[in-house]
Amino acid sequence: MLDIEGQDKLLIKANPSTLLGYSTQSLSYRVLIWSTGRVAHSRNVIFDEESITNGAMSGVANPYIVTNQYYEASVDKMLDPRLELLKGTDDEPDSDDEETSDRTVGPKPVKFEESDDMDDVPIRPRRTVQPINRLNYDRLGGVLKELSNAGIVSVYGTYNATNFKDMNLKLEDLCLNAMESALAFYDDLLNADIPTNPNEAMNAIDAVEWRESMQYELDVLEERGVWIVVPDEGQYLHDTKWVFKRKYADDQPIKWRSRLCLRGFKQKITEDYFETFSPVLRKESLRLFFALMCWFDFQCDQTDVDSAFPYADLEEVIHIKPPVGVRVPPGCVLRLKKALYGLKQAPRAWYQLVTSVLLDFGFTKCVSDPCIFFLRRGKDMVMVGVYVDDILIAGNNRSLINEVKGYIEYHFKIKDMGPVKTMLGMNICHNVEDGLLTMDQSKMIKKIVDEFQPYNDALINSPLGKELKVKEVESTPMIPGQVLSSQSDLAEDKVGDPRYVDASKLPYMRLVGCLLYVMTCTRPDISFPTTVISRFMTKPLYVHWLACLYLVRYLKGTVDIGICFYRENWLEHFMVGFSDSDWASSDLEHRRSMTGYSVFLCGGPIAWRSCLQTTVAKSATEAEYYALSNCIDEVTFMKQLLLELGIEVETVPIYEDNKGAVDLAGNPVYHKRVKHIDIRYHAIREKVADGTVIVLKIPTRANFADVHTKAVSQVVFNTLSPFIVCKIENI
């Protein structure tokens, strides 16, 4: 590597280095300088390809190249004796000692031995890795375990990051070369591409792990009798595909997952399937589930069904080609007896199976949300929420919860994850002593901020400034990295300049998708700006991308924000709603109004919405009336679900800041200004008459739904947002 800066003309102008890869932050090389042992990023690199052989360059030995044999022979000698406390036994089973038993219901999966025909592609040997000059103690334990399992280092045993820090071991006590090389191998895995087919998997740096995960998947399918061998009589054969994924978790080892899927997009309705359904909890129902868990001080455990779909029987006749790794006699194909991932009807078949299991135990399925089940035994109650293969079990009796969990485990192979901590990317924290349950997505928000670096690191206090007008304008190019505060700052004379980039080439849809998921789960405070930027998915312009980055800046400064539920409700009512509308100012082209509402339960929001109305309103009262109808529909759904669970809610107050809409909801007034309103909106009057809801007037400054309808000023937003979301400590 050439060292240009700060060098005297008579000194050596190059430092022997080893190429580690390419920088992810700039267009430069990442190299390890031999003399200092530091990692540097530089463009001034000259490769000596003629004289480099086996880690030697120009007769100088590279001290940082360590082979696998070196690990095995000397790593124990280099480690500090205090690491003996970490020694244990290897829990990995020997796959060579396990043989798959013969079954008459299907073909015998083939073990992936070196002589097997995997498209004539041998396993790529483990390559030598180069060290990097950094060490992260929090993830050191996972690295050690992965290296020991892979046979790269001979350090075995369990590891706890906290205990390791308490031992106060220094870096030089930890075998510098071995540990840095371990982290280098870990980084190689993080940066390595996910294989798209078995050929790439067998050529990957972690080919051994992929082979073992594929064999495990085939063993599971064979054990459950997913298919049988039938003669090939010219049936239509569906294709299959291997899907690979590495799973990363904090302080957890890397997990390799291989899944055999059917290419369901080629299925034809009435021939290959008839009905489809996916057992997914609504986000509103999930938040209601956790709100009741806080209100009644329920304990909640989470379980995960291992390979759920292959448990379910198939009603349709489906034939597939023998996948890679399965051998069948000549002239034979496979017929599916169980559901396989990728089938359009597989989620429905799994839901029918898990429903029958829960109903046989004595559960009752809710009609309002068929993914919620409940069971009552005297004073004891258990609720079960099903989200595909994730099952939540909450109740006030620990023995009854364990009984339900054991019954489910009797029918399915499950992973008991203990008390619920994370669900669908949301962090769940239940403090029984304080009567508080919090939900946040801090980890996901941090990943969004890291992936989509905002153009300005300055933090902001509101998600969308009033000065930023997001609307359809003529295409305006974008300068990468330029800081603009409004559309007026764009330089029109730069159109066509090759230094500029069209905003349509940016990952707009991916960023908006991430923001939408965060908004629908735990961040009602960003509902309006997220709804606005999602209108321009097909042809995003610069001003739209600017609004996205502006919103990312807001999330960066509010990572510790989430929603909270309280056992001692700070509101006067168990359930309460707020409704508002912004008349004909959000959609300047079609002049449609904006609907916004929030529904609170146990002091926290369980439902919210921000959307354009489908009909053009002729007055502000009409727009508020439409929004009020949507809010009452949501409250009615929540009351029905609670009533099925045995919780009767009295009349729910709905707060509205428009006097005309309040009067129109309570009195059957028909005159020339409202006679054209669709009859479906007048269902409000029926709900008011039967006591389901009561509509009350509230000042605009106290209407929490105001932030869902427009880009309010920073003063208004800072006043209302603490009632909608809360700051969560210890994030």
C-alpha positions in Angstrom: 0.0 0.0 0.0 1.4 3.4 -0.9 1.6 5.9 2.0 1.4 9.2 0.2 0.4 11.6 3.0 2.9 12.6 5.6 5.9 10.9 3.9 9.4 12.3 3.4 10.7 11.8 -0.1 13.7 9.8 1.1 11.7 7.4 3.2 10.0 4.1 2.0 6.9 5.0 0.1 5.0 1.6 0.4 4.1 -0.7 3.2 3.7 -4.4 2.6 0.1 -5.3 3.3 -2.5 -8.0 2.8 -5.8 -7.4 1.0 -8.8 -8.1 3.2 -11.5 -7.0 0.8 -13.3 -3.9 -0.2 -14.5 -1.0 1.9 -18.2 -0.7 2.4 -18.0 3.0 3.1 -16.0 4.3 0.1 -14.5 3.1 -3.2 -11.3 1.8 -1.7 -9.5 -1.4 -0.6 -9.4 -2.8 2.9 -5.9 -3.9 3.7 -3.9 -5.1 6.7 -0.6 -3.3 7.2 2.1 -5.8 8.3 4.2 -3.4 10.3 1.5 -2.0 12.5 -1.1 -4.7 12.4 -3.8 -2.1 11.6 -6.6 -2.2 9.0 -6.6 0.7 6.6 -8.8 1.9 3.8 -6.9 3.2 0.8 -7.1 3.6 -3.0 -3.3 3.8 -3.4 -2.7 0.1 -3.7 -0.3 -1.7 -6.0 -0.7 -5.5 -6.3 2.5 -7.6 -6.6 1.0 -10.6 -8.4 4.2 -12.1 -9.6 6.2 -12.5 -6.4 3.4 -13.3 -4.0 3.4 -17.0 -3.1 1.9 -18.6 0.0 1.7 -15.5 2.0 5.2 -14.2 1.1 5.9 -11.1 -0.8 9.4 -10.0 -1.9 10.9 -12.4 0.5 9.1 -10.9 3.5 7.0 -13.4 5.5 3.4 -12.4 6.2 2.9 -12.9 9.9 -0.9 -12.6 9.7 -1.7 -15.6 7.5 -2.7 -18.4 9.8 -3.7 -21.9 8.5 -6.2 -24.3 9.9 -3.5 -26.7 11.0 -1.9 -23.8 13.0 -5.2 -23.3 14.8 -5.5 -26.9 15.8 -1.9 -27.4 16.9 -1.3 -24.3 18.9 -4.4 -22.5 19.9 -4.7 -24.2 23.3 -1.1 -23.2 24.1 -1.7 -19.6 23.2 -4.8 -19.1 25.2 -4.7 -17.9 28.8 -5.0 -20.6 31.4 -8.0 -18.7 32.8 -10.0 -19.8 29.8 -10.1 -23.3 31.2 -13.2 -22.1 33.0 -14.9 -21.9 29.7 -14.0 -25.4 28.6 -16.9 -27.9 28.2 -18.0 -30.6 25.9 -19.2 -30.4 22.3 -22.9 -30.8 22.1 -23.0 -31.3 18.3 -24.1 -34.8 17.4 -22.0 -36.9 15.0 -24.1 -36.9 11.8 -22.0 -39.9 10.5 -23.4 -42.1 13.2 -27.0 -41.4 12.3 -28.6 -43.4 9.5 -32.0 -42.7 8.1 -34.3 -45.7 8.6 -36.2 -47.2 5.6 -39.8 -46.3 5.2 -42.4 -47.7 2.9 -44.4 -44.5 2.5 -41.7 -42.6 0.6 -38.2 -42.6 -0.8 -35.2 -42.6 1.3 -33.4 -39.2 1.5 -29.8 -39.5 0.4 -27.1 -38.5 2.8 -24.9 -35.8 1.4 -21.7 -37.7 1.3 -18.7 -36.6 -0.7 -19.4 -39.1 -3.4 -23.0 -38.1 -3.9 -24.1 -36.4 -7.1 -24.9 -32.8 -6.2 -24.9 -31.7 -9.8 -21.3 -32.9 -9.9 -20.2 -30.0 -7.6 -17.8 -30.9 -4.8 -17.8 -29.1 -1.5 -15.5 -26.2 -1.5 -12.7 -26.6 1.1 -12.6 -24.2 4.0 -10.4 -21.3 3.0 -7.8 -19.5 5.0 -9.1 -16.3 6.5 -7.3 -13.1 7.2 -7.5 -11.3 10.5 -9.0 -7.9 11.2 -7.8 -5.5 13.9 -10.9 -5.2 16.0 -12.6 -7.4 18.6 -16.2 -7.2 19.9 -16.6 -8.9 23.2 -20.4 -9.0 22.9 -20.3 -11.4 19.9 -17.1 -13.2 20.8 -18.9 -16.1 22.3 -20.9 -16.8 19.2 -17.8 -16.7 17.1 -16.0 -19.1 19.3 -18.8 -21.6 19.2 -19.2 -21.3 15.4 -15.5 -21.9 14.9 -15.4 -24.9 17.3 -18.4 -26.4 15.5 -16.8 -25.9 12.2 -13.5 -27.5 13.3 -11.4 -24.3 12.7 -10.3 -23.8 16.3 -10.1 -26.3 19.2 -11.8 -24.2 21.8 -15.0 -25.9 22.9 -17.6 -25.1 25.5 -20.2 -22.6 26.4 -19.6 -18.9 26.7 -21.3 -16.0 28.4 -20.4 -12.4 27.3 -21.1 -11.0 30.8 -18.9 -13.5 32.6 -16.2 -12.9 30.0 -16.2 -9.2 30.7 -16.1 -9.8 34.5 -13.0 -11.9 34.1 -11.3 -8.7 32.7 -9.1 -10.6 30.2 -6.9 -8.5 28.1 -6.7 -8.8 24.3 -3.1 -10.2 24.4 -4.3 -13.0 26.7 -6.7 -14.3 24.1 -4.5 -15.5 21.3 -4.5 -12.4 19.1 -4.2 -14.2 15.7 -6.8 -16.9 16.4 -9.4 -14.6 17.8 -9.0 -11.9 15.1 -9.1 -14.6 12.5 -12.3 -15.9 14.1 -13.9 -12.5 13.8 -12.7 -12.3 10.2 -14.4 -15.6 9.4 -17.5 -14.2 11.1 -17.4 -11.1 9.0 -16.9 -13.2 5.9 -20.2 -14.9 6.7 -22.0 -11.7 7.3 -20.9 -10.3 3.9 -21.2 -13.6 2.0 -24.1 -13.9 -0.4 -27.0 -16.2 0.4 -26.9 -19.2 -1.9 -29.7 -19.4 -4.5 -29.4 -23.1 -5.3 -27.6 -26.3 -4.0 -24.6 -25.7 -6.3 -23.8 -22.3 -4.8 -24.4 -23.7 -1.3 -21.8 -26.5 -1.9 -19.3 -23.9 -3.1 -19.9 -21.4 -0.3 -17.5 -20.7 2.5 -19.9 -22.5 4.9 -20.7 -25.4 2.6 -20.6 -27.9 5.5 -23.3 -26.1 7.4 -25.5 -25.8 4.3 -25.2 -29.5 3.7 -26.1 -30.3 7.3 -29.2 -28.0 7.2 -30.4 -29.5 3.9 -30.0 -33.0 5.4 -32.0 -32.0 8.4 -34.8 -30.6 6.3 -35.0 -33.9 4.3 -35.0 -35.9 7.5 -37.9 -33.9 8.8 -39.9 -34.3 5.6 -39.2 -38.1 5.5 -40.1 -38.5 9.2 -43.5 -36.8 8.6 -44.3 -38.7 5.4 -44.7 -35.7 3.3 -44.6 -37.6 0.0 -44.9 -41.1 -1.4 -43.4 -42.6 -4.6 -45.8 -43.2 -7.4 -45.3 -44.3 -11.1 -44.9 -41.5 -13.6 -48.1 -41.6 -15.7 -47.7 -38.3 -17.4 -49.0 -36.2 -14.5 -48.2 -32.5 -14.4 -45.1 -32.2 -12.2 -44.5 -29.1 -10.1 -41.0 -27.8 -9.5 -39.3 -27.4 -6.1 -36.7 -25.0 -5.0 -34.2 -25.0 -2.1 -34.3 -21.7 -0.2 -31.3 -20.8 2.1 -31.0 -18.3 4.9 -28.6 -17.4 7.7 -30.3 -16.2 10.9 -28.4 -13.8 13.1 -29.4 -12.8 16.6 -27.7 -10.9 19.4 -25.3 -13.0 21.5 -26.6 -16.1 19.6 -24.7 -18.4 17.2 -25.4 -18.2 13.5 -28.1 -20.6 12.4 -28.2 -22.1 8.9 -31.7 -22.8 7.6 -32.5 -24.7 4.4 -36.1 -25.0 3.3 -37.5 -27.1 0.4 -40.3 -25.1 -1.2 -42.7 -25.7 -4.0 -43.0 -23.2 -6.8 -46.5 -22.3 -6.0 -46.8 -19.4 -8.5 -47.3 -22.1 -11.2 -50.4 -23.5 -9.5 -53.8 -23.1 -11.2 -57.0 -22.5 -9.3 -59.6 -25.3 -9.4 -56.9 -27.7 -10.6 -54.2 -27.5 -7.9 -56.0 -25.6 -5.2 -59.5 -24.2 -4.4 -59.2 -21.9 -1.3 -56.4 -20.0 0.4 -56.1 -18.5 3.8 -53.2 -17.5 6.0 -53.6 -17.6 9.8 -52.3 -14.2 10.7 -53.3 -12.1 13.7 -54.4 -8.6 12.9 -52.1 -6.0 14.3 -55.0 -4.5 16.2 -55.9 -7.9 17.7 -52.3 -8.5 18.7 -52.1 -5.1 20.5 -55.4 -5.9 22.2 -54.0 -9.3 23.3 -51.0 -7.6 25.0 -53.3 -4.8 26.5 -55.4 -7.5 28.2 -52.3 -9.2 29.3 -51.3 -6.1 31.1 -54.7 -5.3 32.4 -55.2 -8.7 34.0 -51.5 -9.4 34.9 -51.5 -12.4 32.6 -48.3 -14.5 32.1 -47.5 -15.1 28.5 -45.3 -17.7 26.9 -44.2 -18.0 23.3 -43.7 -21.1 21.3 -42.6 -21.7 17.7 -43.7 -24.8 15.8 -40.7 -26.4 13.9 -41.6 -26.8 10.2 -45.3 -26.3 10.7 -46.7 -26.8 7.2 -45.5 -30.4 6.7 -47.8 -31.5 9.6 -51.0 -30.6 7.6 -52.7 -33.1 5.3 -53.4 -32.1 1.7 -56.8 -32.6 0.1 -55.7 -32.0 -3.4 -53.5 -34.3 -5.6 -50.1 -32.7 -6.2 -47.2 -34.4 -7.9 -43.6 -33.0 -7.8 -40.3 -33.8 -9.4 -37.8 -35.4 -7.1 -35.9 -32.6 -5.5 -32.1 -32.4 -5.2 -31.0 -34.9 -2.5 -33.9 -37.4 -2.9 -33.5 -40.5 -5.1 -36.4 -42.4 -6.5 -36.5 -45.5 -8.8 -36.5 -44.8 -12.5 -39.9 -43.9 -13.9 -41.3 -42.7 -10.6 -42.3 -39.3 -9.2 -43.4 -38.0 -5.8 -47.0 -37.4 -4.7 -47.5 -35.0 -1.8 -49.5 -36.3 1.2 -48.7 -33.3 3.4 -48.4 -29.6 2.8 -45.1 -28.2 1.6 -43.9 -24.6 1.9 -44.8 -22.7 -1.2 -48.1 -24.3 -1.8 -50.9 -21.7 -2.0 -53.2 -23.9 0.2 -50.5 -24.8 2.7 -51.3 -22.0 5.3 -55.0 -22.9 5.2 -54.2 -26.6 5.7 -52.0 -25.8 8.7 -54.6 -23.4 10.2 -57.3 -26.2 10.0 -55.0 -28.6 11.7 -53.9 -26.2 14.6 -57.6 -25.2 15.0 -58.7 -28.8 15.4 -56.0 -29.4 18.0 -57.0 -26.4 20.1 -60.7 -27.1 19.8 -60.2 -30.7 20.9 -58.6 -29.3 24.1 -61.6 -27.2 24.8 -60.7 -23.8 23.4 -63.3 -21.6 21.7 -62.4 -19.8 18.5 -63.3 -16.1 18.3 -65.5 -15.1 15.4 -64.2 -11.5 15.2 -60.6 -12.7 14.8 -60.3 -16.5 14.0 -56.7 -16.5 15.1 -57.6 -15.9 18.8 -58.7 -18.7 21.0 -59.8 -18.7 24.6 -60.5 -21.2 27.4 -62.2 -20.7 30.7 -62.0 -23.1 33.7 -63.7 -21.5 36.7 -61.8 -18.4 37.5 -58.9 -19.4 35.3 -58.6 -18.1 31.7 -56.1 -18.8 28.9 -55.9 -16.9 25.6 -54.0 -18.3 22.6 -52.9 -16.2 19.6 -51.8 -17.8 16.4 -49.6 -16.1 13.9 -48.8 -18.8 11.3 -46.3 -21.0 13.3 -45.8 -18.6 16.2 -48.2 -19.3 19.1 -48.8 -17.0 22.1 -50.2 -18.6 25.3 -51.4 -16.1 28.0 -53.3 -16.7 31.2 -53.5 -16.2 34.9 -52.7 -19.8 35.9 -49.2 -21.1 35.3 -50.2 -24.7 35.6 -52.9 -24.3 33.0 -50.5 -22.6 30.7 -48.0 -25.4 31.0 -50.8 -27.9 30.4 -51.8 -26.2 27.2 -48.2 -25.9 26.1 -47.7 -29.6 26.8 -50.8 -30.6 24.8 -49.5 -28.6 21.8 -46.1 -30.2 22.2 -47.7 -33.6 22.1 -49.0 -32.9 18.6 -46.2 -30.8 17.2 -42.5 -30.4 17.7 -42.2 -26.9 19.2 -39.5 -24.6 20.5 -40.4 -23.3 23.9 -39.1 -19.7 23.9 -40.3 -18.9 27.4 -41.9 -15.6 28.4 -42.6 -13.5 25.3 -39.9 -10.9 24.6 -40.0 -10.4 20.9 -42.8 -10.8 18.4 -42.7 -9.9 14.7 -39.7 -7.6 15.3 -41.4 -5.9 18.3 -39.8 -5.9 21.7 -42.3 -6.8 24.4 -41.5 -5.9 28.1 -44.1 -6.6 30.8 -43.4 -5.1 34.2 -46.0 -6.8 36.5 -44.9 -4.8 39.6 -45.5 -1.4 37.9 -48.5 -2.6 35.9 -46.9 -1.6 32.6 -46.4 -3.3 29.2 -44.3 -1.6 26.5 -43.9 -2.4 22.8 -41.2 -0.9 20.7 -39.1 -1.6 17.5 -35.8 -0.1 18.5 -33.7 -2.8 16.9 -35.6 -2.5 13.6 -35.4 1.2 13.6 -31.6 1.1 14.1 -31.3 -1.2 11.2 -33.3 1.2 9.0 -31.1 4.1 10.0 -27.9 2.1 9.4 -29.1 1.0 5.9 -30.6 4.3 4.8 -28.2 6.9 6.1 -30.0 10.2 6.2 -28.4 13.2 4.4 -28.1 15.1 7.6 -27.2 13.7 11.1 -29.0 16.6 12.8 -31.9 15.1 14.8 -35.4 16.6 14.5 -38.4 16.6 16.8 -41.3 16.2 14.3 -41.7 13.5 11.5 -42.7 15.9 8.7 -42.1 19.6 8.7 -44.9 21.9 7.5 -42.5 23.6 5.1 -42.0 20.4 3.2 -44.8 20.1 0.7 -45.0 16.6 -0.7 -47.0 16.6 -4.0 -46.8 15.5 -7.5 -44.4 17.8 -9.4 -42.3 17.5 -12.5 -39.4 15.1 -12.3 -36.5 16.7 -10.5 -33.0 15.1 -10.3 -31.2 14.5 -7.1 -27.7 15.3 -5.9 -26.4 12.5 -3.7 -25.6 13.8 -0.3 -26.9 17.3 -0.8 -28.8 18.8 2.2 -32.0 20.5 1.2 -34.7 21.7 3.5 -37.5 22.3 1.0 -38.3 21.9 -2.6 -37.5 25.5 -3.4 -33.8 24.7 -2.8 -33.5 22.5 -5.9 -31.4 23.9 -8.7 -33.4 23.7 -11.9 -30.4 24.6 -14.1 -28.8 21.2 -13.1 -31.3 19.1 -15.0 -29.4 16.7 -17.3 -26.1 17.0 -15.5 -24.5 13.5 -15.4 -23.5 14.1 -11.7 -27.1 14.1 -10.8 -29.1 10.9 -10.1 -32.8 10.2 -10.8 -34.7 9.6 -7.6 -36.5 6.7 -9.3 -33.2 4.7 -9.2 -33.2 4.8 -5.4 -34.5 2.1 -3.1 -37.7 4.1 -2.5 -40.1 1.2 -2.3 -37.9 -0.7 0.2 -37.6 2.2 2.5 -41.3 3.0 2.4 -42.1 -0.6 3.1 -39.8 -0.5 6.2 -41.4 2.7 7.4 -44.9 1.3 6.8 -44.2 -1.8 8.9 -42.8 0.3 11.8 -45.8 2.6 11.6 -48.5 -0.2 11.6 -46.9 -2.0 14.6 -45.7 0.5 17.3 -45.4 4.0 15.8 -48.7 5.9 15.4 -46.8 9.2 15.5 -45.5 8.7 12.0 -48.8 7.5 10.4 -49.5 10.7 8.4 -46.1 11.2 6.8 -45.8 7.5 6.0 -49.2 7.4 4.4 -48.3 10.4 2.2 -44.9 9.1 1.0 -46.5 5.7 0.2 -48.7 7.3 -2.6 -45.7 7.7 -4.9 -44.4 4.2 -5.1 -44.3 3.9 -8.8 -42.8 7.2 -9.8 -41.0 8.7 -6.8 -39.4 12.1 -7.2 -36.7 14.0 -5.3 -39.1 15.7 -2.9 -40.6 12.3 -2.0 -37.2 10.8 -1.3 -36.3 13.9 0.7 -39.4 13.3 2.8 -38.4 9.7 3.5 -34.9 10.7 4.7 -36.5 13.4 6.8 -38.6 10.8 8.4 -35.6 8.5 9.0 -33.9 11.4 10.8 -36.9 11.7 13.1 -36.7 7.9 13.8 -33.0 8.1 14.5 -33.7 10.6 17.3 -36.7 8.7 18.7 -35.4 5.1 18.8 -36.6 4.8 22.4 -40.2 5.6 21.5 -43.0 3.0 21.6 -46.5 2.4 22.9 -47.5 1.6 26.5 -50.4 -0.1 28.2 -51.2 0.5 31.9 -53.0 -1.6 34.5 -54.1 1.6 36.2 -55.6 3.5 33.2 -54.8 7.2 33.1 -57.9 7.7 31.0 -61.4 7.8 32.5 -62.7 5.0 30.3 -61.5 1.5 29.5 -61.8 2.2 25.8 -62.0 5.6 24.1 -61.7 6.9 20.5 -60.6 10.1 18.8 -61.6 11.0 15.3 -60.6 13.9 13.0 -60.4 14.9 9.4 -58.5 17.4 7.2 -60.8 18.8 4.6 -59.6 18.8 1.0 -56.0 20.0 1.7 -53.9 16.8 1.6 -54.8 15.7 -1.9 -54.6 18.9 -4.0 -55.1 17.1 -7.3 -58.3 15.2 -6.5 -59.4 17.3 -3.5 -60.1 14.3 -1.3 -60.0 14.7 2.5 -57.9 12.9 5.0 -59.3 10.5 7.7 -57.5 10.0 11.0 -58.5 8.2 14.2 -57.1 6.5 17.2 -58.6 4.0 19.6 -57.2 3.6 23.1 -57.4 0.6 25.4 -55.8 0.5 28.9 -54.3 3.9 28.3 -52.5 2.9 25.1 -53.3 3.0 21.3 -54.5 -0.3 19.9 -55.8 0.9 16.6 -55.0 4.0 14.4 -55.4 5.0 10.8 -54.4 7.8 8.5 -55.8 7.5 4.9 -57.4 9.4 2.1 -61.2 9.3 1.9 -62.7 7.5 -1.1 -65.3 10.2 -1.7 -64.9 13.9 -2.2 -66.5 15.7 0.7 -68.3 18.9 0.0 -67.8 20.4 3.4 -65.7 20.0 6.5 -68.7 18.5 8.4 -69.1 15.9 5.7 -65.4 15.0 5.9 -65.5 14.7 9.7 -68.7 12.6 9.4 -66.9 10.1 7.1 -63.9 9.9 9.4 -66.2 9.4 12.4 -67.9 6.4 10.6 -64.5 4.7 10.2 -63.6 5.2 13.8 -66.9 3.8 15.0 -66.4 0.7 12.8 -63.1 0.0 14.5 -64.6 0.5 18.0 -67.4 -1.9 17.1 -64.9 -4.6 16.1 -63.0 -4.2 19.3 -66.1 -4.4 21.4 -67.2 -7.5 19.7 -63.9 -9.2 20.2 -63.8 -8.3 23.9 -67.3 -9.5 24.3 -66.4 -12.9 22.9 -63.5 -13.0 25.4 -66.1 -12.4 28.2 -65.3 -8.7 28.7 -68.3 -6.4 28.4 -67.5 -2.8 27.7 -69.9 -0.1 28.4 -70.7 2.8 26.0 -67.4 4.0 24.4 -66.9 7.7 24.0 -65.7 9.0 20.6 -64.3 12.5 20.7 -64.8 14.7 17.7 -63.8 18.4 17.2 -66.5 19.3 14.7 -69.8 20.4 16.1 -71.7 19.7 12.9 -70.5 16.1 12.8 -71.4 15.6 16.4 -75.0 16.9 15.8 -75.4 14.9 12.6 -74.4 11.7 14.4 -76.9 12.2 17.2 -79.9 13.5 15.3 -81.6 12.1 12.1 -81.4 15.5 10.3 -81.9 15.4 6.6 -81.5 18.6 4.6 -80.0 19.7 1.3 -76.4 19.6 2.6 -76.4 16.0 3.8 -79.1 14.3 1.8 -76.5 13.0 -0.7 -74.4 11.1 1.9 -74.3 7.4 1.3 -76.5 5.4 3.6 -73.7 3.3 4.9 -72.3 6.2 6.8 -75.5 6.7 8.6 -74.9 3.5 10.5 -73.3 5.9 13.0 -76.8 6.9 14.2 -77.7 3.3 14.9 -74.6 2.7 17.0 -75.3 5.9 19.0 -78.9 4.9 19.5 -78.2 1.4 20.8 -75.5 2.7 23.2 -72.5 1.2 21.5 -70.8 4.6 21.3 -71.4 8.2 22.3 -70.0 11.1 20.2 -68.7 14.0 22.3 -67.3 17.4 21.3 -63.6 18.1 22.1 -61.4 21.1 21.3 -59.0 20.6 18.4 -56.0 21.2 20.6 -56.9 18.2 22.7 -57.8 15.9 19.8 -55.1 13.1 19.6 -56.2 12.2 16.1 -55.1 15.6 14.7 -51.6 14.2 14.1 -53.0 11.6 11.8 -54.6 14.0 9.4 -52.0 16.7 8.6 -48.4 17.9 9.1 -49.0 19.8 12.3 -46.6 22.4 13.7 -43.8 21.2 16.0 -45.5 22.8 19.0 -48.8 20.9 18.4 -46.9 17.7 17.7 -44.8 17.9 20.8 -48.0 18.6 22.8 -50.0 15.6 21.5 -47.4 12.9 20.8 -46.7 12.1 24.5 -50.3 11.0 24.8 -50.0 8.7 21.8 -46.5 7.2 22.3 -44.2 7.1 25.3 -40.5 7.1 25.9 -39.2 3.6 27.0 -36.3 3.4 29.3 -33.3 1.0 29.0 -33.3 0.7 25.2 
